[in-house]
Amino acid sequence: MTLAPLKFASLALAASALALSFAATAEDTAEAAPLAEMTLAQAKADPDNWRPVDPENLFIFDTTKGRVLIEAFPEVAPKHYKQFSTIIRSGDYDGTGFHRVIDDFMAQGGDIFALKGRDSGLPDIEGEFTFRRDPATMPLEATIGPEDTAKFGYIKGFPIGTQASFFAEMSVDGMVESYIPHCKGMVSTARTDDPNSANSQFFLMRGQAEHLDRKYTAWGRVVSGEDVVMAIKHGPDARDGHVDNPDILKSAKVAADLPEGERPEVWVERTDGPLFLASVADKDDIDVCSLPSVPAVVGE
């Protein structure tokens, strides 16, 4: 059985250019390096503005088009994180194809049945389309617009859509409904019309798809290899997206399972750091998906 995102609609591309100005802090008069020249050593030397990705949350997808590194966000979709990390560790993704790819939309993979004649062996997952967020303990690290009324912001480098924080004061549990929007570079979960039918198939966003928000479970984002995602062979039919002789996910691994000297080391720009906060300070009431992806630096 093929799992698929919602019917394809016209989509607006997320920003493809990645540009960011680096300004010196009052404590450090040295001029920060432009992103294109940023090294792992420089990122590690600037913990106020950069943070390491936990190897347990770092998924390594080696494809026929190149390597894609994905950071998972377990707190927003814990059941999906557990399922996908379990399947990755089982080796069942190795050799599966990106069987449905639509240009400017998404690249879908993870069809274990097509390769092995059996499913993952794991139960379907209940939808985790949104999560309850306590603004006091899990604040938006950077808001787009005023903090109390912002509809968008960031947490740990992930774009976040949300009810305004002031709604927490009126809710029974003191929390607000939040979600990861389907921006370019996000990783989400395919399903049938049954909202609780997700199992092993995933899709990597190649453009923005607002119509999937709060209907499909987004749980990760590409921190390196967006160009690889965009290069995956797409189908000839812009609505169906079926691919003959698809590109292959040759291997999928959790970074923590590799010897320390063999795993990629990824540092992501902190969305609670002064550099990033300065970059969004003048943004007000815009769609967070229209902004460039949060930068990352990778070392092997």
C-alpha positions, 0 to 999 in steps of 0.5 A, a space after each residue: 500500500 502506498 502512503 502519500 501526502 495530500 493531493 498536490 497543490 500549487 506551492 510557493 517555493 521557500 527561499 533558496 538563497 542562504 545568506 546571513 550577516 554576521 556582526 561582532 558582539 560587544 565582547 568579541 571585536 573579531 569579525 565573524 566569518 561569512 557563512 560560506 567561509 565558516 568552519 567547524 572550528 569557528 563554530 565550536 569556538 562561538 558557543 553563544 551562536 552555535 550548538 552541536 547536534 546530539 548524535 542520537 538525533 542526527 540521521 545520516 541518509 546516504 543516497 545515490 545523489 549524495 548525503 543528507 543529514 537530518 536533525 530530528 526533534 523528539 520533543 514535538 513528535 516522540 512516537 514518530 522519532 521512536 519509530 523512525 529511529 528504530 527502523 533506521 537502526 533495523 537496516 530496513 531503509 537500506 536500498 529503498 527508493 524515492 518512489 514518489 517525487 514531485 518537483 518543488 514539493 517533496 521526495 517520498 521514500 521509505 517503502 520497505 514493502 516494495 523492496 522486501 515484500 513485507 512492511 516494517 513489522 511495527 504498528 502504525 503511529 498515531 498522528 502527532 500533527 501538533 504539540 502542546 507547548 508551554 511558553 514558559 518552559 519551551 519559549 520560541 527562541 526567536 519570534 517573527 513579530 511581537 513575542 506575545 502575539 507571534 504566529 511564527 518563530 524558531 526552536 532549536 533551528 526549527 521553524 515553528 507555527 503556533 498559537 499566540 503565547 497569550 492564549 496560554 493564560 486562557 487555556 486549561 493546561 496553560 499551553 498553546 498549540 504549536 507545530 512544525 510547518 512544512 517549509 522547504 527542508 523539513 522532514 515529514 511522514 506519509 500516511 493514507 486518508 486515515 490520520 493514524 496510518 503513518 508507519 515507515 514512509 517519509 518525505 523530504 520537502 523540496 518546497 513549501 506546502 502549507 496545506 500539509 500543516 497540522 495534517 501530517 507529522 513533521 519531525 525533522 529538518 535537513 541540516 545538510 544536503 538540501 541540494 541533494 534533496 533537490 537533485 533527487 530524480 522526480 517523476 514526469 507527472 507533476 501531480 502523481 510523481 511516480 518515479 521509474 528507476 528511482 534514486 536510492 537511499 543506499 543506507 540510513 544510520 543514526 550518528 550515535 551508532 557510529 564510532 565517534 571518529 567516523 560520525 559527522 559532527 554538525 553544529 547549527 546556528 543557535 536560534 536563541 543566539 545574538 547573531 540569529 536574533 539580530 537577523 530576524 529582529 526586523 521581520 514582522 508578520 511574515 511566513 517563517 517558510 519565506 526565510 532561509 534555512 537556519 545554517 549548519 556547519 558539518 565536519 567529518 
